[in-house]
Amino acid sequence: MVLTYSRNRHEVPLVLDNINKKILPANQRTDLKPIYSFNGEGMWLQSKKKLGKKVGSSSRIRLWTDLKKRMQKELL
């Protein structure tokens, strides 16, 4: 699993990976295959067309929900 980051939807996201220490744009990481993605707004299952199909809320991912709760608690 890797983390991707972009400032807006129109940018190619950067890939942060604990195995490959170089931070590269996703289009330069041909070794990766997107399966699903999630953020605070939802969860998407990737398709071959590169556009994900929304499959629900990111609240379905227990570890993600737990992390958000811990961060909220620590920021208060």
PDB file with SEQRES, HELIX, SHEET and CRYST1 records, atoms N, CA, C and O in Angstrom:
SEQRES   1 A   76  MET VAL LEU THR TYR SER ARG ASN ARG HIS GLU VAL PRO          
SEQRES   2 A   76  LEU VAL LEU ASP ASN ILE ASN LYS LYS ILE LEU PRO ALA          
SEQRES   3 A   76  ASN GLN ARG THR ASP LEU LYS PRO ILE TYR SER PHE ASN          
SEQRES   4 A   76  GLY GLU GLY MET TRP LEU GLN SER LYS LYS LYS LEU GLY          
SEQRES   5 A   76  LYS LYS VAL GLY SER SER SER ARG ILE ARG LEU TRP THR          
SEQRES   6 A   76  ASP LEU LYS LYS ARG MET GLN LYS GLU LEU LEU                  
HELIX    1 AA1 ALA A   26  GLN A   28  5                                   3    
HELIX    2 AA2 SER A   58  ARG A   60  5                                   3    
HELIX    3 AA3 ARG A   62  LEU A   75  1                                  14    
SHEET    1 AA1 2 LEU A   3  TYR A   5  0                                        
SHEET    2 AA1 2 LEU A  14  LEU A  16 -1                                        
SHEET    1 AA2 3 TYR A  36  ASN A  39  0                                        
SHEET    2 AA2 3 GLY A  42  LEU A  45 -1                                        
SHEET    3 AA2 3 LYS A  53  GLY A  56 -1                                        
CRYST1    1.000    1.000    1.000  90.00  90.00  90.00 P 1           1          
ATOM      1  N   MET A   1       0.842  -1.163   0.000  1.00  0.00           N  
ATOM      2  CA  MET A   1       0.000   0.000   0.000  1.00  0.00           C  
ATOM      3  C   MET A   1       0.894   1.235   0.000  1.00  0.00           C  
ATOM      4  O   MET A   1       1.921   1.278   0.677  1.00  0.00           O  
ATOM      5  N   VAL A   2       0.491   2.219  -0.758  1.00  0.00           N  
ATOM      6  CA  VAL A   2       1.212   3.486  -0.813  1.00  0.00           C  
ATOM      7  C   VAL A   2       0.224   4.622  -0.566  1.00  0.00           C  
ATOM      8  O   VAL A   2      -0.991   4.430  -0.611  1.00  0.00           O  
ATOM      9  N   LEU A   3       0.758   5.779  -0.311  1.00  0.00           N  
ATOM     10  CA  LEU A   3      -0.045   6.980  -0.125  1.00  0.00           C  
ATOM     11  C   LEU A   3       0.209   7.891  -1.310  1.00  0.00           C  
ATOM     12  O   LEU A   3       1.358   8.094  -1.703  1.00  0.00           O  
ATOM     13  N   THR A   4      -0.853   8.445  -1.885  1.00  0.00           N  
ATOM     14  CA  THR A   4      -0.691   9.426  -2.952  1.00  0.00           C  
ATOM     15  C   THR A   4      -1.231  10.767  -2.473  1.00  0.00           C  
ATOM     16  O   THR A   4      -2.142  10.826  -1.647  1.00  0.00           O  
ATOM     17  N   TYR A   5      -0.663  11.829  -2.998  1.00  0.00           N  
ATOM     18  CA  TYR A   5      -1.070  13.172  -2.613  1.00  0.00           C  
ATOM     19  C   TYR A   5      -1.086  14.077  -3.831  1.00  0.00           C  
ATOM     20  O   TYR A   5      -0.163  14.066  -4.645  1.00  0.00           O  
ATOM     21  N   SER A   6      -2.142  14.857  -3.942  1.00  0.00           N  
ATOM     22  CA  SER A   6      -2.206  15.918  -4.944  1.00  0.00           C  
ATOM     23  C   SER A   6      -2.999  17.074  -4.355  1.00  0.00           C  
ATOM     24  O   SER A   6      -3.894  16.876  -3.534  1.00  0.00           O  
ATOM     25  N   ARG A   7      -2.662  18.266  -4.779  1.00  0.00           N  
ATOM     26  CA  ARG A   7      -3.364  19.452  -4.271  1.00  0.00           C  
ATOM     27  C   ARG A   7      -4.748  19.597  -4.863  1.00  0.00           C  
ATOM     28  O   ARG A   7      -5.637  20.170  -4.234  1.00  0.00           O  
ATOM     29  N   ASN A   8      -4.942  19.078  -6.079  1.00  0.00           N  
ATOM     30  CA  ASN A   8      -6.269  19.140  -6.700  1.00  0.00           C  
ATOM     31  C   ASN A   8      -6.448  17.931  -7.610  1.00  0.00           C  
ATOM     32  O   ASN A   8      -5.496  17.201  -7.884  1.00  0.00           O  
ATOM     33  N   ARG A   9      -7.659  17.731  -8.067  1.00  0.00           N  
ATOM     34  CA  ARG A   9      -7.997  16.535  -8.861  1.00  0.00           C  
ATOM     35  C   ARG A   9      -7.336  16.507 -10.233  1.00  0.00           C  
ATOM     36  O   ARG A   9      -7.270  15.457 -10.872  1.00  0.00           O  
ATOM     37  N   HIS A  10      -6.850  17.650 -10.682  1.00  0.00           N  
ATOM     38  CA  HIS A  10      -6.298  17.724 -12.027  1.00  0.00           C  
ATOM     39  C   HIS A  10      -4.792  17.484 -12.065  1.00  0.00           C  
ATOM     40  O   HIS A  10      -4.208  17.389 -13.144  1.00  0.00           O  
ATOM     41  N   GLU A  11      -4.168  17.386 -10.914  1.00  0.00           N  
ATOM     42  CA  GLU A  11      -2.735  17.109 -10.841  1.00  0.00           C  
ATOM     43  C   GLU A  11      -2.472  15.610 -10.802  1.00  0.00           C  
ATOM     44  O   GLU A  11      -3.276  14.839 -10.278  1.00  0.00           O  
ATOM     45  N   VAL A  12      -1.348  15.213 -11.359  1.00  0.00           N  
ATOM     46  CA  VAL A  12      -0.898  13.829 -11.190  1.00  0.00           C  
ATOM     47  C   VAL A  12      -0.407  13.720  -9.748  1.00  0.00           C  
ATOM     48  O   VAL A  12       0.463  14.492  -9.343  1.00  0.00           O  
ATOM     49  N   PRO A  13      -0.939  12.787  -8.966  1.00  0.00           N  
ATOM     50  CA  PRO A  13      -0.530  12.698  -7.559  1.00  0.00           C  
ATOM     51  C   PRO A  13       0.904  12.209  -7.394  1.00  0.00           C  
ATOM     52  O   PRO A  13       1.433  11.481  -8.235  1.00  0.00           O  
ATOM     53  N   LEU A  14       1.513  12.622  -6.299  1.00  0.00           N  
ATOM     54  CA  LEU A  14       2.827  12.128  -5.915  1.00  0.00           C  
ATOM     55  C   LEU A  14       2.630  10.858  -5.100  1.00  0.00           C  
ATOM     56  O   LEU A  14       1.651  10.742  -4.362  1.00  0.00           O  
ATOM     57  N   VAL A  15       3.541   9.914  -5.224  1.00  0.00           N  
ATOM     58  CA  VAL A  15       3.455   8.641  -4.520  1.00  0.00           C  
ATOM     59  C   VAL A  15       4.491   8.615  -3.402  1.00  0.00           C  
ATOM     60  O   VAL A  15       5.684   8.807  -3.638  1.00  0.00           O  
ATOM     61  N   LEU A  16       4.017   8.374  -2.184  1.00  0.00           N  
ATOM     62  CA  LEU A  16       4.897   8.181  -1.039  1.00  0.00           C  
ATOM     63  C   LEU A  16       4.856   6.707  -0.689  1.00  0.00           C  
ATOM     64  O   LEU A  16       3.788   6.146  -0.445  1.00  0.00           O  
ATOM     65  N   ASP A  17       6.018   6.086  -0.666  1.00  0.00           N  
ATOM     66  CA  ASP A  17       6.112   4.644  -0.543  1.00  0.00           C  
ATOM     67  C   ASP A  17       7.241   4.314   0.434  1.00  0.00           C  
ATOM     68  O   ASP A  17       8.345   4.843   0.301  1.00  0.00           O  
ATOM     69  N   ASN A  18       6.981   3.458   1.396  1.00  0.00           N  
ATOM     70  CA  ASN A  18       8.026   3.135   2.373  1.00  0.00           C  
ATOM     71  C   ASN A  18       9.069   2.156   1.822  1.00  0.00           C  
ATOM     72  O   ASN A  18      10.084   1.917   2.477  1.00  0.00           O  
ATOM     73  N   ILE A  19       8.845   1.592   0.649  1.00  0.00           N  
ATOM     74  CA  ILE A  19       9.820   0.686   0.043  1.00  0.00           C  
ATOM     75  C   ILE A  19      10.707   1.439  -0.950  1.00  0.00           C  
ATOM     76  O   ILE A  19      11.929   1.294  -0.928  1.00  0.00           O  
ATOM     77  N   ASN A  20      10.100   2.231  -1.807  1.00  0.00           N  
ATOM     78  CA  ASN A  20      10.841   3.061  -2.751  1.00  0.00           C  
ATOM     79  C   ASN A  20      10.923   4.460  -2.147  1.00  0.00           C  
ATOM     80  O   ASN A  20       9.909   5.149  -2.045  1.00  0.00           O  
ATOM     81  N   LYS A  21      12.098   4.876  -1.754  1.00  0.00           N  
ATOM     82  CA  LYS A  21      12.272   6.142  -1.027  1.00  0.00           C  
ATOM     83  C   LYS A  21      12.143   7.378  -1.910  1.00  0.00           C  
ATOM     84  O   LYS A  21      12.034   8.489  -1.392  1.00  0.00           O  
ATOM     85  N   LYS A  22      12.151   7.209  -3.242  1.00  0.00           N  
ATOM     86  CA  LYS A  22      11.998   8.358  -4.141  1.00  0.00           C  
ATOM     87  C   LYS A  22      10.521   8.746  -4.219  1.00  0.00           C  
ATOM     88  O   LYS A  22       9.657   7.889  -4.404  1.00  0.00           O  
ATOM     89  N   ILE A  23      10.242  10.025  -4.079  1.00  0.00           N  
ATOM     90  CA  ILE A  23       8.880  10.526  -4.247  1.00  0.00           C  
ATOM     91  C   ILE A  23       8.724  10.876  -5.720  1.00  0.00           C  
ATOM     92  O   ILE A  23       9.351  11.810  -6.221  1.00  0.00           O  
ATOM     93  N   LEU A  24       7.880  10.116  -6.402  1.00  0.00           N  
ATOM     94  CA  LEU A  24       7.691  10.281  -7.840  1.00  0.00           C  
ATOM     95  C   LEU A  24       6.227  10.502  -8.163  1.00  0.00           C  
ATOM     96  O   LEU A  24       5.358  10.087  -7.397  1.00  0.00           O  
ATOM     97  N   PRO A  25       5.933  11.157  -9.298  1.00  0.00           N  
ATOM     98  CA  PRO A  25       4.552  11.249  -9.760  1.00  0.00           C  
ATOM     99  C   PRO A  25       4.016   9.854 -10.092  1.00  0.00           C  
ATOM    100  O   PRO A  25       4.767   8.978 -10.520  1.00  0.00           O  
ATOM    101  N   ALA A  26       2.733   9.661  -9.892  1.00  0.00           N  
ATOM    102  CA  ALA A  26       2.117   8.340 -10.115  1.00  0.00           C  
ATOM    103  C   ALA A  26       2.339   7.838 -11.534  1.00  0.00           C  
ATOM    104  O   ALA A  26       2.478   6.632 -11.742  1.00  0.00           O  
ATOM    105  N   ASN A  27       2.375   8.733 -12.511  1.00  0.00           N  
ATOM    106  CA  ASN A  27       2.561   8.274 -13.892  1.00  0.00           C  
ATOM    107  C   ASN A  27       3.978   7.766 -14.166  1.00  0.00           C  
ATOM    108  O   ASN A  27       4.241   7.228 -15.242  1.00  0.00           O  
ATOM    109  N   GLN A  28       4.892   7.930 -13.207  1.00  0.00           N  
ATOM    110  CA  GLN A  28       6.240   7.373 -13.337  1.00  0.00           C  
ATOM    111  C   GLN A  28       6.414   6.098 -12.521  1.00  0.00           C  
ATOM    112  O   GLN A  28       7.493   5.506 -12.515  1.00  0.00           O  
ATOM    113  N   ARG A  29       5.356   5.672 -11.832  1.00  0.00           N  
ATOM    114  CA  ARG A  29       5.414   4.439 -11.027  1.00  0.00           C  
ATOM    115  C   ARG A  29       4.640   3.331 -11.737  1.00  0.00           C  
ATOM    116  O   ARG A  29       3.530   2.974 -11.340  1.00  0.00           O  
ATOM    117  N   THR A  30       5.242   2.802 -12.781  1.00  0.00           N  
ATOM    118  CA  THR A  30       4.586   1.763 -13.575  1.00  0.00           C  
ATOM    119  C   THR A  30       4.528   0.426 -12.843  1.00  0.00           C  
ATOM    120  O   THR A  30       3.881  -0.509 -13.315  1.00  0.00           O  
ATOM    121  N   ASP A  31       5.200   0.325 -11.690  1.00  0.00           N  
ATOM    122  CA  ASP A  31       5.182  -0.905 -10.908  1.00  0.00           C  
ATOM    123  C   ASP A  31       3.946  -1.004 -10.015  1.00  0.00           C  
ATOM    124  O   ASP A  31       3.722  -2.038  -9.384  1.00  0.00           O  
ATOM    125  N   LEU A  32       3.147   0.052  -9.955  1.00  0.00           N  
ATOM    126  CA  LEU A  32       1.968   0.063  -9.084  1.00  0.00           C  
ATOM    127  C   LEU A  32       0.692  -0.123  -9.894  1.00  0.00           C  
ATOM    128  O   LEU A  32       0.592   0.329 -11.035  1.00  0.00           O  
ATOM    129  N   LYS A  33      -0.280  -0.794  -9.289  1.00  0.00           N  
ATOM    130  CA  LYS A  33      -1.580  -0.998  -9.925  1.00  0.00           C  
ATOM    131  C   LYS A  33      -2.655  -0.554  -8.934  1.00  0.00           C  
ATOM    132  O   LYS A  33      -2.824  -1.182  -7.889  1.00  0.00           O  
ATOM    133  N   PRO A  34      -3.386   0.519  -9.248  1.00  0.00           N  
ATOM    134  CA  PRO A  34      -4.441   0.964  -8.337  1.00  0.00           C  
ATOM    135  C   PRO A  34      -5.552  -0.083  -8.215  1.00  0.00           C  
ATOM    136  O   PRO A  34      -6.018  -0.633  -9.213  1.00  0.00           O  
ATOM    137  N   ILE A  35      -5.960  -0.343  -6.989  1.00  0.00           N  
ATOM    138  CA  ILE A  35      -7.059  -1.273  -6.736  1.00  0.00           C  
ATOM    139  C   ILE A  35      -8.242  -0.514  -6.156  1.00  0.00           C  
ATOM    140  O   ILE A  35      -9.358  -0.602  -6.669  1.00  0.00           O  
ATOM    141  N   TYR A  36      -7.995   0.224  -5.096  1.00  0.00           N  
ATOM    142  CA  TYR A  36      -9.026   1.102  -4.563  1.00  0.00           C  
ATOM    143  C   TYR A  36      -8.368   2.311  -3.950  1.00  0.00           C  
ATOM    144  O   TYR A  36      -7.170   2.306  -3.669  1.00  0.00           O  
ATOM    145  N   SER A  37      -9.157   3.351  -3.744  1.00  0.00           N  
ATOM    146  CA  SER A  37      -8.658   4.567  -3.115  1.00  0.00           C  
ATOM    147  C   SER A  37      -9.729   5.095  -2.174  1.00  0.00           C  
ATOM    148  O   SER A  37     -10.914   4.803  -2.333  1.00  0.00           O  
ATOM    149  N   PHE A  38      -9.296   5.874  -1.197  1.00  0.00           N  
ATOM    150  CA  PHE A  38     -10.245   6.485  -0.281  1.00  0.00           C  
ATOM    151  C   PHE A  38      -9.684   7.773   0.271  1.00  0.00           C  
ATOM    152  O   PHE A  38      -8.473   7.992   0.302  1.00  0.00           O  
ATOM    153  N   ASN A  39     -10.602   8.621   0.707  1.00  0.00           N  
ATOM    154  CA  ASN A  39     -10.256   9.849   1.408  1.00  0.00           C  
ATOM    155  C   ASN A  39     -11.412  10.177   2.354  1.00  0.00           C  
ATOM    156  O   ASN A  39     -12.261   9.321   2.603  1.00  0.00           O  
ATOM    157  N   GLY A  40     -11.456  11.373   2.873  1.00  0.00           N  
ATOM    158  CA  GLY A  40     -12.506  11.742   3.811  1.00  0.00           C  
ATOM    159  C   GLY A  40     -13.892  11.792   3.198  1.00  0.00           C  
ATOM    160  O   GLY A  40     -14.885  11.820   3.926  1.00  0.00           O  
ATOM    161  N   GLU A  41     -13.982  11.805   1.881  1.00  0.00           N  
ATOM    162  CA  GLU A  41     -15.272  11.917   1.204  1.00  0.00           C  
ATOM    163  C   GLU A  41     -15.858  10.588   0.755  1.00  0.00           C  
ATOM    164  O   GLU A  41     -17.072  10.494   0.569  1.00  0.00           O  
ATOM    165  N   GLY A  42     -15.046   9.569   0.575  1.00  0.00           N  
ATOM    166  CA  GLY A  42     -15.586   8.311   0.090  1.00  0.00           C  
ATOM    167  C   GLY A  42     -14.526   7.285  -0.234  1.00  0.00           C  
ATOM    168  O   GLY A  42     -13.342   7.470   0.045  1.00  0.00           O  
ATOM    169  N   MET A  43     -14.986   6.181  -0.840  1.00  0.00           N  
ATOM    170  CA  MET A  43     -14.109   5.084  -1.227  1.00  0.00           C  
ATOM    171  C   MET A  43     -14.460   4.689  -2.659  1.00  0.00           C  
ATOM    172  O   MET A  43     -15.636   4.592  -3.008  1.00  0.00           O  
ATOM    173  N   TRP A  44     -13.437   4.462  -3.487  1.00  0.00           N  
ATOM    174  CA  TRP A  44     -13.633   4.150  -4.892  1.00  0.00           C  
ATOM    175  C   TRP A  44     -12.915   2.869  -5.263  1.00  0.00           C  
ATOM    176  O   TRP A  44     -11.795   2.624  -4.815  1.00  0.00           O  
ATOM    177  N   LEU A  45     -13.548   2.065  -6.069  1.00  0.00           N  
ATOM    178  CA  LEU A  45     -12.946   0.872  -6.644  1.00  0.00           C  
ATOM    179  C   LEU A  45     -12.456   1.266  -8.030  1.00  0.00           C  
ATOM    180  O   LEU A  45     -13.234   1.749  -8.852  1.00  0.00           O  
ATOM    181  N   GLN A  46     -11.171   1.062  -8.289  1.00  0.00           N  
ATOM    182  CA  GLN A  46     -10.601   1.491  -9.558  1.00  0.00           C  
ATOM    183  C   GLN A  46     -11.054   0.586 -10.693  1.00  0.00           C  
ATOM    184  O   GLN A  46     -11.262  -0.613 -10.506  1.00  0.00           O  
ATOM    185  N   SER A  47     -11.202   1.171 -11.860  1.00  0.00           N  
ATOM    186  CA  SER A  47     -11.574   0.410 -13.049  1.00  0.00           C  
ATOM    187  C   SER A  47     -10.450   0.526 -14.075  1.00  0.00           C  
ATOM    188  O   SER A  47      -9.505   1.290 -13.880  1.00  0.00           O  
ATOM    189  N   LYS A  48     -10.551  -0.212 -15.136  1.00  0.00           N  
ATOM    190  CA  LYS A  48      -9.522  -0.177 -16.172  1.00  0.00           C  
ATOM    191  C   LYS A  48      -9.489   1.163 -16.894  1.00  0.00           C  
ATOM    192  O   LYS A  48      -8.491   1.500 -17.530  1.00  0.00           O  
ATOM    193  N   LYS A  49     -10.567   1.927 -16.801  1.00  0.00           N  
ATOM    194  CA  LYS A  49     -10.630   3.237 -17.454  1.00  0.00           C  
ATOM    195  C   LYS A  49      -9.956   4.316 -16.618  1.00  0.00           C  
ATOM    196  O   LYS A  49      -9.955   5.484 -17.005  1.00  0.00           O  
ATOM    197  N   LYS A  50      -9.387   3.944 -15.485  1.00  0.00           N  
ATOM    198  CA  LYS A  50      -8.685   4.843 -14.578  1.00  0.00           C  
ATOM    199  C   LYS A  50      -9.608   5.746 -13.775  1.00  0.00           C  
ATOM    200  O   LYS A  50      -9.126   6.517 -12.945  1.00  0.00           O  
ATOM    201  N   LEU A  51     -10.904   5.677 -13.990  1.00  0.00           N  
ATOM    202  CA  LEU A  51     -11.839   6.452 -13.190  1.00  0.00           C  
ATOM    203  C   LEU A  51     -12.498   5.506 -12.204  1.00  0.00           C  
ATOM    204  O   LEU A  51     -13.110   4.515 -12.602  1.00  0.00           O  
ATOM    205  N   GLY A  52     -12.377   5.806 -10.934  1.00  0.00           N  
ATOM    206  CA  GLY A  52     -12.934   4.921  -9.924  1.00  0.00           C  
ATOM    207  C   GLY A  52     -14.438   5.042  -9.802  1.00  0.00           C  
ATOM    208  O   GLY A  52     -15.013   6.101 -10.056  1.00  0.00           O  
ATOM    209  N   LYS A  53     -15.065   3.951  -9.413  1.00  0.00           N  
ATOM    210  CA  LYS A  53     -16.500   3.933  -9.157  1.00  0.00           C  
ATOM    211  C   LYS A  53     -16.695   4.023  -7.655  1.00  0.00           C  
ATOM    212  O   LYS A  53     -16.175   3.195  -6.907  1.00  0.00           O  
ATOM    213  N   LYS A  54     -17.444   5.029  -7.208  1.00  0.00           N  
ATOM    214  CA  LYS A  54     -17.660   5.196  -5.773  1.00  0.00           C  
ATOM    215  C   LYS A  54     -18.447   3.992  -5.247  1.00  0.00           C  
ATOM    216  O   LYS A  54     -19.504   3.642  -5.772  1.00  0.00           O  
ATOM    217  N   VAL A  55     -17.904   3.374  -4.202  1.00  0.00           N  
ATOM    218  CA  VAL A  55     -18.522   2.173  -3.652  1.00  0.00           C  
ATOM    219  C   VAL A  55     -18.984   2.365  -2.209  1.00  0.00           C  
ATOM    220  O   VAL A  55     -19.441   1.416  -1.570  1.00  0.00           O  
ATOM    221  N   GLY A  56     -18.868   3.575  -1.701  1.00  0.00           N  
ATOM    222  CA  GLY A  56     -19.356   3.816  -0.359  1.00  0.00           C  
ATOM    223  C   GLY A  56     -18.541   4.854   0.377  1.00  0.00           C  
ATOM    224  O   GLY A  56     -17.758   5.601  -0.209  1.00  0.00           O  
ATOM    225  N   SER A  57     -18.747   4.876   1.658  1.00  0.00           N  
ATOM    226  CA  SER A  57     -18.085   5.837   2.524  1.00  0.00           C  
ATOM    227  C   SER A  57     -16.768   5.270   3.035  1.00  0.00           C  
ATOM    228  O   SER A  57     -16.631   4.062   3.228  1.00  0.00           O  
ATOM    229  N   SER A  58     -15.805   6.152   3.251  1.00  0.00           N  
ATOM    230  CA  SER A  58     -14.533   5.713   3.821  1.00  0.00           C  
ATOM    231  C   SER A  58     -14.699   5.264   5.270  1.00  0.00           C  
ATOM    232  O   SER A  58     -13.784   4.677   5.847  1.00  0.00           O  
ATOM    233  N   SER A  59     -15.846   5.533   5.851  1.00  0.00           N  
ATOM    234  CA  SER A  59     -16.100   5.077   7.222  1.00  0.00           C  
ATOM    235  C   SER A  59     -16.194   3.549   7.292  1.00  0.00           C  
ATOM    236  O   SER A  59     -16.188   2.983   8.385  1.00  0.00           O  
ATOM    237  N   ARG A  60     -16.281   2.888   6.159  1.00  0.00           N  
ATOM    238  CA  ARG A  60     -16.294   1.423   6.118  1.00  0.00           C  
ATOM    239  C   ARG A  60     -14.926   0.834   6.450  1.00  0.00           C  
ATOM    240  O   ARG A  60     -14.813  -0.360   6.725  1.00  0.00           O  
ATOM    241  N   ILE A  61     -13.883   1.675   6.424  1.00  0.00           N  
ATOM    242  CA  ILE A  61     -12.530   1.211   6.703  1.00  0.00           C  
ATOM    243  C   ILE A  61     -12.226   1.518   8.164  1.00  0.00           C  
ATOM    244  O   ILE A  61     -11.951   2.661   8.526  1.00  0.00           O  
ATOM    245  N   ARG A  62     -12.280   0.497   8.986  1.00  0.00           N  
ATOM    246  CA  ARG A  62     -12.168   0.667  10.435  1.00  0.00           C  
ATOM    247  C   ARG A  62     -10.874   1.358  10.853  1.00  0.00           C  
ATOM    248  O   ARG A  62     -10.905   2.265  11.684  1.00  0.00           O  
ATOM    249  N   LEU A  63      -9.747   0.951  10.297  1.00  0.00           N  
ATOM    250  CA  LEU A  63      -8.476   1.559  10.685  1.00  0.00           C  
ATOM    251  C   LEU A  63      -8.426   3.044  10.331  1.00  0.00           C  
ATOM    252  O   LEU A  63      -7.861   3.837  11.084  1.00  0.00           O  
ATOM    253  N   TRP A  64      -9.007   3.427   9.201  1.00  0.00           N  
ATOM    254  CA  TRP A  64      -9.072   4.828   8.798  1.00  0.00           C  
ATOM    255  C   TRP A  64      -9.946   5.617   9.788  1.00  0.00           C  
ATOM    256  O   TRP A  64      -9.581   6.716  10.205  1.00  0.00           O  
ATOM    257  N   THR A  65     -11.083   5.055  10.154  1.00  0.00           N  
ATOM    258  CA  THR A  65     -11.984   5.707  11.106  1.00  0.00           C  
ATOM    259  C   THR A  65     -11.317   5.856  12.465  1.00  0.00           C  
ATOM    260  O   THR A  65     -11.423   6.908  13.095  1.00  0.00           O  
ATOM    261  N   ASP A  66     -10.634   4.820  12.918  1.00  0.00           N  
ATOM    262  CA  ASP A  66      -9.921   4.885  14.197  1.00  0.00           C  
ATOM    263  C   ASP A  66      -8.845   5.968  14.174  1.00  0.00           C  
ATOM    264  O   ASP A  66      -8.688   6.706  15.147  1.00  0.00           O  
ATOM    265  N   LEU A  67      -8.106   6.067  13.076  1.00  0.00           N  
ATOM    266  CA  LEU A  67      -7.063   7.080  12.954  1.00  0.00           C  
ATOM    267  C   LEU A  67      -7.666   8.484  13.019  1.00  0.00           C  
ATOM    268  O   LEU A  67      -7.138   9.356  13.708  1.00  0.00           O  
ATOM    269  N   LYS A  68      -8.758   8.701  12.310  1.00  0.00           N  
ATOM    270  CA  LYS A  68      -9.398  10.016  12.336  1.00  0.00           C  
ATOM    271  C   LYS A  68      -9.863  10.371  13.743  1.00  0.00           C  
ATOM    272  O   LYS A  68      -9.723  11.520  14.163  1.00  0.00           O  
ATOM    273  N   LYS A  69     -10.410   9.414  14.474  1.00  0.00           N  
ATOM    274  CA  LYS A  69     -10.853   9.661  15.854  1.00  0.00           C  
ATOM    275  C   LYS A  69      -9.678  10.028  16.749  1.00  0.00           C  
ATOM    276  O   LYS A  69      -9.775  10.951  17.557  1.00  0.00           O  
ATOM    277  N   ARG A  70      -8.556   9.298  16.607  1.00  0.00           N  
ATOM    278  CA  ARG A  70      -7.368   9.593  17.416  1.00  0.00           C  
ATOM    279  C   ARG A  70      -6.817  10.982  17.099  1.00  0.00           C  
ATOM    280  O   ARG A  70      -6.400  11.710  18.001  1.00  0.00           O  
ATOM    281  N   MET A  71      -6.815  11.345  15.828  1.00  0.00           N  
ATOM    282  CA  MET A  71      -6.305  12.663  15.454  1.00  0.00           C  
ATOM    283  C   MET A  71      -7.201  13.759  16.015  1.00  0.00           C  
ATOM    284  O   MET A  71      -6.695  14.773  16.497  1.00  0.00           O  
ATOM    285  N   GLN A  72      -8.511  13.583  15.965  1.00  0.00           N  
ATOM    286  CA  GLN A  72      -9.430  14.582  16.508  1.00  0.00           C  
ATOM    287  C   GLN A  72      -9.235  14.731  18.007  1.00  0.00           C  
ATOM    288  O   GLN A  72      -9.237  15.846  18.529  1.00  0.00           O  
ATOM    289  N   LYS A  73      -9.068  13.621  18.695  1.00  0.00           N  
ATOM    290  CA  LYS A  73      -8.887  13.647  20.140  1.00  0.00           C  
ATOM    291  C   LYS A  73      -7.602  14.378  20.515  1.00  0.00           C  
ATOM    292  O   LYS A  73      -7.584  15.155  21.469  1.00  0.00           O  
ATOM    293  N   GLU A  74      -6.528  14.132  19.770  1.00  0.00           N  
ATOM    294  CA  GLU A  74      -5.243  14.746  20.076  1.00  0.00           C  
ATOM    295  C   GLU A  74      -5.196  16.221  19.715  1.00  0.00           C  
ATOM    296  O   GLU A  74      -4.431  16.979  20.310  1.00  0.00           O  
ATOM    297  N   LEU A  75      -6.005  16.637  18.748  1.00  0.00           N  
ATOM    298  CA  LEU A  75      -5.997  18.047  18.340  1.00  0.00           C  
ATOM    299  C   LEU A  75      -6.840  18.923  19.261  1.00  0.00           C  
ATOM    300  O   LEU A  75      -6.700  20.145  19.240  1.00  0.00           O  
ATOM    301  N   LEU A  76      -7.703  18.329  20.057  1.00  0.00           N  
ATOM    302  CA  LEU A  76      -8.551  19.119  20.954  1.00  0.00           C  
ATOM    303  C   LEU A  76      -7.853  19.524  22.204  1.00  0.00           C  
ATOM    304  O   LEU A  76      -8.444  20.193  23.052  1.00  0.00           O  
TER     305      LEU A  76                                                      
END                                                                             
